[in-house]
Amino acid sequence: MADTELTEKQAQVMELVGQGFTTKEIARRLGIAPATVDQRVDGARRKLGTATRLAAARAFAAKRQIYEQTIYE
């Protein structure tokens, strides 16, 4: 079974993708190379089972919302 849990770094990048930042903007903000951002997005996309960056951001947001609802109920 594949590990579907995002790493902390993948989650950090997906949070920024969900806020509409570009790869270059995320790279500058985090002090990493744009290629590293793309690698983290791609890894998150595969773990979330999505085909696109936008779909991955939506899936990440939905998963996080479900998690937060569970914690605060």
Rosetta blueprint (number, residue, H / E / L):
1 M L
2 A L
3 D L
4 T L
5 E L
6 L L
7 T L
8 E H
9 K H
10 Q H
11 A H
12 Q H
13 V H
14 M H
15 E H
16 L H
17 V H
18 G H
19 Q L
20 G L
21 F L
22 T L
23 T H
24 K H
25 E H
26 I H
27 A H
28 R H
29 R H
30 L H
31 G L
32 I L
33 A L
34 P H
35 A H
36 T H
37 V H
38 D H
39 Q H
40 R H
41 V H
42 D H
43 G H
44 A H
45 R H
46 R H
47 K H
48 L H
49 G L
50 T L
51 A L
52 T L
53 R H
54 L H
55 A H
56 A H
57 A H
58 R H
59 A H
60 F H
61 A H
62 A H
63 K H
64 R H
65 Q H
66 I H
67 Y H
68 E H
69 Q H
70 T H
71 I H
72 Y H
73 E L
